[in-house]
Amino acid sequence: MPWSAERLNWRRACSGGACVEVAITGTAVHLRDSTDPDGDHLVFDRDTWAAFLHQIRAGEFDIPAR
């Protein structure tokens, strides 16, 4: 089912001055750049999104300190 970005309930998340907006539906998670709300957005199935969050929480994307 196609989604209209205007009809989604977007929530903003910020860290270190960078922000994204996320909208969750029954089957998908939508992600967009908060500085370009009229631009394109990414869509992930909920299982893929959950795996991504798990990797973040496990520190898999952390950059080692120098």
N, CA, C and O of each residue as an XYZ file, in Angstrom:
264
protein
N       0.839     -1.180      0.000
C       0.000      0.000      0.000
C       0.885      1.244      0.000
O       1.744      1.375      0.872
N       0.703      2.147     -0.939
C       1.504      3.362     -0.963
C       1.098      4.293      0.179
O      -0.068      4.341      0.573
N       2.062      5.019      0.696
C       1.815      5.945      1.796
C       2.070      7.362      1.331
O       3.009      7.612      0.575
N       1.253      8.276      1.770
C       1.461      9.691      1.515
C       2.193     10.279      2.713
O       1.702     10.191      3.838
N       3.359     10.877      2.489
C       4.175     11.415      3.577
C       3.416     12.467      4.383
O       3.653     12.625      5.580
N       2.513     13.178      3.733
C       1.768     14.224      4.433
C       0.796     13.635      5.456
O       0.452     14.299      6.434
N       0.359     12.418      5.243
C      -0.665     11.817      6.107
C      -0.065     11.010      7.251
O      -0.806     10.518      8.101
N       1.245     10.862      7.297
C       1.879     10.095      8.359
C       2.060     10.972      9.603
O       2.158     12.194      9.498
N       2.102     10.344     10.772
C       2.320     11.040     12.026
C       3.827     11.037     12.323
O       4.349     10.086     12.906
N       4.506     12.093     11.923
C       5.963     12.180     12.042
C       6.366     12.611     13.446
O       5.740     13.489     14.040
N       7.420     11.983     13.974
C       8.019     12.357     15.258
C       9.490     12.641     15.036
O      10.168     11.921     14.303
N       9.979     13.691     15.670
C      11.362     14.114     15.483
C      12.262     13.496     16.551
O      11.887     13.404     17.720
N      13.445     13.079     16.133
C      14.470     12.567     17.042
C      15.774     13.283     16.708
O      16.173     13.345     15.545
N      16.437     13.823     17.729
C      17.670     14.581     17.528
C      18.784     14.021     18.401
O      18.547     13.524     19.502
N      20.003     14.112     17.884
C      21.189     13.732     18.638
C      22.365     14.516     18.085
O      22.628     14.479     16.883
N      23.061     15.214     18.939
C      24.239     15.967     18.503
C      23.921     17.031     17.475
O      24.771     17.350     16.644
N      22.727     17.587     17.506
C      22.346     18.639     16.574
C      21.772     18.149     15.256
O      21.273     18.951     14.467
N      21.834     16.851     15.005
C      21.267     16.282     13.773
C      19.908     15.680     14.093
O      19.744     15.012     15.114
N      18.934     15.917     13.223
C      17.579     15.421     13.471
C      17.053     14.621     12.280
O      17.357     14.912     11.123
N      16.267     13.621     12.599
C      15.508     12.871     11.610
C      14.072     12.813     12.105
O      13.798     13.094     13.272
N      13.170     12.453     11.227
C      11.784     12.270     11.603
C      11.372     10.847     11.253
O      11.729     10.330     10.194
N      10.624     10.225     12.143
C      10.208      8.835     11.997
C       8.688      8.772     12.103
O       8.086      9.439     12.944
N       8.082      7.971     11.250
C       6.647      7.695     11.324
C       6.467      6.179     11.267
O       7.007      5.508     10.387
N       5.704      5.659     12.212
C       5.506      4.209     12.295
C       4.065      3.876     11.924
O       3.121      4.473     12.440
N       3.916      2.918     11.025
C       2.593      2.431     10.641
C       2.486      0.971     11.080
O       3.399      0.450     11.721
N       1.414      0.329     10.750
C       1.223     -1.062     11.141
C       2.266     -2.009     10.593
O       2.597     -3.004     11.239
N       2.792     -1.721      9.413
C       3.726     -2.653      8.768
C       5.077     -2.051      8.425
O       5.974     -2.773      7.991
N       5.246     -0.749      8.608
C       6.478     -0.111      8.143
C       6.918      1.016      9.063
O       6.143      1.547      9.859
N       8.203      1.362      8.921
C       8.779      2.519      9.597
C       9.315      3.429      8.502
O      10.090      2.999      7.647
N       8.897      4.687      8.535
C       9.290      5.678      7.540
C      10.286      6.624      8.186
O      10.121      7.003      9.346
N      11.321      7.012      7.446
C      12.382      7.854      7.967
C      12.674      8.960      6.964
O      12.820      8.700      5.769
N      12.760     10.213      7.459
C      13.088     11.323      6.563
C      13.982     12.325      7.268
O      14.071     12.347      8.496
N      14.635     13.147      6.479
C      15.479     14.235      6.960
C      14.566     15.356      7.444
O      13.710     15.825      6.693
N      14.739     15.788      8.685
C      13.857     16.821      9.233
C      14.036     18.167      8.546
O      13.144     19.013      8.612
N      15.174     18.382      7.885
C      15.384     19.656      7.187
C      14.760     19.666      5.795
O      14.724     20.706      5.138
N      14.268     18.513      5.344
C      13.652     18.410      4.023
C      12.370     17.581      4.090
O      12.296     16.511      3.486
N      11.356     18.066      4.822
C      10.144     17.269      5.003
C       9.374     16.991      3.719
O       8.564     16.064      3.680
N       9.607     17.771      2.672
C       8.918     17.531      1.399
C       9.720     16.630      0.468
O       9.265     16.294     -0.626
N      10.914     16.243      0.907
C      11.754     15.377      0.085
C      11.351     13.919      0.227
O      10.357     13.591      0.876
N      12.131     13.065     -0.384
C      11.884     11.629     -0.318
C      12.095     11.106      1.095
O      12.744     11.757      1.914
N      11.550      9.936      1.376
C      11.811      9.300      2.659
C      12.041      7.808      2.437
O      11.613      7.231      1.437
N      12.724      7.212      3.393
C      13.028      5.790      3.343
C      11.932      5.015      4.054
O      11.313      5.521      4.991
N      11.692      3.778      3.606
C      10.689      2.924      4.239
C      11.340      1.579      4.546
O      11.952      0.955      3.679
N      11.196      1.146      5.796
C      11.744     -0.129      6.256
C      10.609     -0.988      6.783
O       9.655     -0.473      7.365
N      10.709     -2.314      6.579
C       9.736     -3.165      7.256
C      10.117     -3.187      8.735
O      11.258     -2.897      9.093
N       9.168     -3.528      9.576
C       9.381     -3.413     11.019
C      10.478     -4.355     11.527
O      11.188     -4.007     12.470
N      10.629     -5.527     10.930
C      11.688     -6.450     11.353
C      13.069     -5.881     11.056
O      13.976     -5.988     11.882
N      13.234     -5.281      9.892
C      14.514     -4.673      9.527
C      14.829     -3.512     10.465
O      15.968     -3.365     10.910
N      13.830     -2.692     10.766
C      14.016     -1.559     11.673
C      14.416     -2.049     13.077
O      15.310     -1.479     13.703
N      13.760     -3.094     13.559
C      14.078     -3.637     14.879
C      15.516     -4.161     14.914
O      16.221     -3.970     15.906
N      15.951     -4.817     13.843
C      17.328     -5.315     13.773
C      18.316     -4.151     13.776
O      19.358     -4.226     14.427
N      18.001     -3.091     13.064
C      18.854     -1.898     13.027
C      18.978     -1.285     14.422
O      20.083     -0.960     14.856
N      17.866     -1.124     15.120
C      17.910     -0.572     16.482
C      18.718     -1.463     17.417
O      19.452     -0.967     18.271
N      18.584     -2.771     17.258
C      19.368     -3.706     18.069
C      20.864     -3.492     17.830
O      21.647     -3.490     18.779
N      21.262     -3.314     16.578
C      22.669     -3.087     16.254
C      23.171     -1.773     16.857
O      24.300     -1.703     17.341
N      22.343     -0.746     16.827
C      22.738      0.533     17.433
C      22.965      0.345     18.926
O      23.995      0.752     19.462
N      21.994     -0.276     19.592
C      22.092     -0.476     21.044
C      23.270     -1.355     21.426
O      23.821     -1.211     22.518
N      23.665     -2.264     20.542
C      24.816     -3.145     20.806
C      26.144     -2.455     20.502
O      27.208     -3.031     20.730
N      26.087     -1.226     19.990
C      27.313     -0.486     19.709
C      28.015     -0.877     18.424
O      29.191     -0.561     18.244
N      27.321     -1.555     17.532
C      27.955     -2.033     16.306
C      28.361     -0.914     15.359
O      29.174     -1.138     14.462
N      27.817      0.280     15.535
C      28.164      1.396     14.652
C      29.039      2.434     15.353
O      29.357      3.471     14.772
N      29.429      2.159     16.603
C      30.244      3.106     17.342
C      31.624      3.253     16.694
O      32.212      2.286     16.209
N      32.105      4.460     16.703
C      33.442      4.750     16.167
C      34.413      4.720     17.343
O      34.201      5.416     18.335
N      35.483      3.917     17.245
C      36.442      3.849     18.357
C      37.078      5.210     18.619
O      37.374      5.961     17.690
N      37.281      5.512     19.891
C      37.953      6.768     20.286
C      39.420      6.670     19.887
O      40.021      5.595     19.899
N      39.974      7.818     19.537
C      41.393      7.849     19.145
C      42.264      8.210     20.302
O      43.484      8.283     20.157
